[in-house]
Amino acid sequence: MILLRDILYKVTIESVVGSTSVAINNIQFDSRKVSLNDVFIAVKGSVSDGHEFIKKAADQGALAIICETMPDLIINGITYVQVANTHSALAIMAANYFGNPSEELKLVGITGTNGKTTISSLLYQLFKKAGTEVGLLSTVKILVGDTEYKTTHTTPDSLTINSYLRKMVDAGVEFCFMEVSSHGIHQKRTDALHFVGGIFTNLSHDHLDYHKDFAEYRDVKKSFFDNLPKSAFALVNIDDKNGLVMLQNTKAKKFTYALKTYADYKAQILESQFTGQLIKINNQDLWVKLIGSFNAYNLLAIYGASKLLGLEELEILQIMSTLNSVDGRFQYLISENKITAIVDYAHTPDALQNVLETINNIRTGNEQVITVVGCGGDRDNQKRPVMGKIAATLSTRVVFTSDNPRTENPEKIIEQIEAGVPAEHYKRTISITNRKEAIKAACQMAEENDIILIAGKGHETYQEINGERFDFDDFKIVKQTLTTLNK
């Protein structure tokens, strides 16, 4: 039996109507899911305000209502708790409800614009190969030991996070690696979680449809480090100018990693091929399967975090040499007629530039680089012309196409991307709205030894158009197309 007062522990309460000594069934913030004796938390979202559904929750049997503003209608037999912030209350109550599972394992949060999924997934791989019980909360999937669950958000809601952390604790998981998005931090989904470490990757243009400006986006990321405890570590990319900003007010132990400047964990790229690269990490040479400077940063973060979490250096290096790329992150194939096709999640200007520069650094210069790229709808539109400029400047040929247009007109999105193309490069570009046809066109343009980059969707196996998700897998489509053209 769980009492309301027990799950309200540490919540900032402003007033109470009714008793908090009542036994509750479950916690809900979606009024449609409320059933008898549940607690309903009226969360103010970006689309709707939970306060508008208090009466509906009461009608469905809610025993308690948590709100920021007391409703005009107070119903006898229901407890009303007014709190300072329902997002924060939800996070704290969810943690209490599930018995604060984050305190029973070692939870590491990874935040930044690019690299979160790769770092969290590779840390999961590494610690699993080291023989530990491990969990993963990522954009791509949630893993509780070997059991996989699908996920729809970079940082799930507080109830989902704590429910999976509880599953992990019950399954004997010792370490959990978690992607932490700016949305999740801003909406306080990570409040009440106990982290033993935080990793900062980098910061570039993204999510400015949600955050007012870049400064707010940066400061939201920074607040994650501000709230780390003294016992935790904060590991940041010092080559990014925002790395030091993340460390300014943190109470955690401070550590840095870099390719270009002095840092606690330092690396140098010695040799690069499409099959891998030779890197020197803290004076140890290591051949790895992941390529590009962006992956060298990712590997440094993994190396540093593994050492800080207690693994032996030799074991870390041995396992790092075996790590495989994450689906949709520089995932490549070579066709029978020697065309290299690369699928990458690069959906920000910085990520697209990193991938194209990596390709250009490896190729001999005689091959074409044919890029297929679009931008998502209902998202930050300021990055669209920037992406167009980068693609046209760093590629031989470009096919602008649809990404996940969502509720926007895909042709309008493409027009905004094209607006950034320099006049001297405009002849390199064509536009094909249908993404499958765009990939097919790129394959038809390619000749022996050419390189095709399909950017933006990576691991996603769907395309979202007007609220519907249709099956769509970039990697499968390019593989099928090149196979067919070879016949």
Buried (B, 14 or more C-beta within 10 A) or exposed (E): EBEBBBBBEBBEBEEBBBEBEBEBBBBBBBBEEBEEBBBBBBBBEEEEBBBEBBBEBBEBBBBBBBBBEBBEEEBEEBBBBBBEBBBBBBBBBBBBBBBBBBEBBBBBBBBBBBBBBBBBBBBBBBBBBBEBBBBBBBBBBBBBBEEEEEBEEBBBBBBBBBBBBBBBBEEEBBBBBBBBBBBBBBBBBBBBBBBBBBBBBBBBBBBBEBBEEBEBBBBBBBBBBBBBEEEBBBBBBBBBEBBEBBBEEBBBBBBBBBBEEEBBBBBEBEEBEBEBBBBBBBEBEBBBBBBBBBBBBBBBBBBBBBBBBEBEEEBBBEBBEEBEBBBBBBBBBBBEEEBBBBBBBBBBBBBBBBBBBBBBEBBEEEBBBBBBBBBBBEBBBEBBBBBBBBBBBBBBBBBBBBBBBBEBEBEEBBBBBBEBBEEEBEEBBBBBBEBBEBBBBBBEBBEEBBBBBBBBBBBBBEBBBEEEEEEBBBBEBBBBBBEEBEE
